[in-house]
């Protein structure tokens, strides 16, 4: 007997009925993106490794420790399973000259890959929703993207998700802050842990994001980037604040919210919950006006966010939010094989009319008793059972029996013109 094979650790199968929760979330996403006039983009799961070295950052944990990279045995090309998708979107926009006729609003959903220790809300293959606006420099699109994420959480029924934001200003302002930050950290070098020591001269902003309790007091007192912002950068941030206020979205400024790469500028933000422990960041984003040039394109303003779908679904479960389980509208009870032609013809007509229909499948010994079929009909979650009995079929009819509302009530319906009464099965 062959050895049993299992999925790679941290890469999970998503099976029914859990997959129905994913489908319900994805349907809401597609509907909402359409209302905001965002169009889907699909990029490859495998990209050149250099795309992420340049686009995610040589000194980030993702590039240093977490990427699944390999050499293509056919041609020696260095490739990587995408750990995030913003660099891929920008690469595609440059390659296909996507913004030649104006800005674009885009979104994507799909798997990302990072080699890290699997834990709740953090997996080696995880699914991310992202929204990106390319070619628009205005602060109004920063606010629009935040409103888009906020609206999704609202429509999902999620509670106690807070919005934190900050401004990274422009390059000259960041450089002045960086110099002050390095000088400050050097004065407290004896407190810095090994990670902070390593990042001191390569990526000092990342030190502000430390989770080390021994460093918290020192980091809290570090120079804040907001103090180095000029008039234009402050105006950009104030406009975002005002637009969120106008739409009734509560926010707070977190001066320690940073991105450690130079191509980020102006607005950065996160949507956070306290109900998922260490994995409480549901959505993170910001403006990355310098990324196009780093990846070989023309200067192009851009802003976007990424959202972990596993974390959103976990929070939905934690808060007990109702999610469609994906049950069929009807379950067809078929006494014996002689009923199959008429039953299947009727079910095809119902499906064509938009009714979700599941037919009982027989086994080696036939279709089983009516009692066993009704048990399976009830277990399916269907709202109605359709009974294709000999008496019904002789009269050109089918019995419709309620399994949920008005449980047990039944009536006969004509098989001819099934579409005429299909709507009542979904109501």
Buried (B, 14 or more C-beta within 10 A) or exposed (E): EEEEEEEEEBEBEEEEEBEBBBBBBBEBBBEBBEEBEBEEBEBEBBBBBEBBBBBBBEBBBBBEEBBBBEEEEEEEEEBBBBBBBBBBBBBBBBEEEBBEEEBBBBBBBBBBBBBBEBEEBBBBBBBBBBBBBBBBBBBEBBBBBBBBBBBBBEEBEBEEBBBBBBBBBBBEBBEBBBEBBBEBBEEBEEBBEEBBEBBBEEBBBBBBEBEBEEBEEBBEEBBBBBEBBEEEBEEBBEBBBEBBEEEEBEBEEBBBBBBBBBBBBBBBBBBBBEEBEEBBBBBBBBBBBBBBEBBEBEEBBBBBBBBBBBBBBBBBEEBEBEBEEBBBBBBBBBBEEEBBEBBBEBBEBBBEBEBBBBBBEBEEEEBBEEEEBBEBBBEBBBBBBBBBBEEBBEEEBBBBBBBEEEEEEEEBBEBEEBEEBBEEBBE
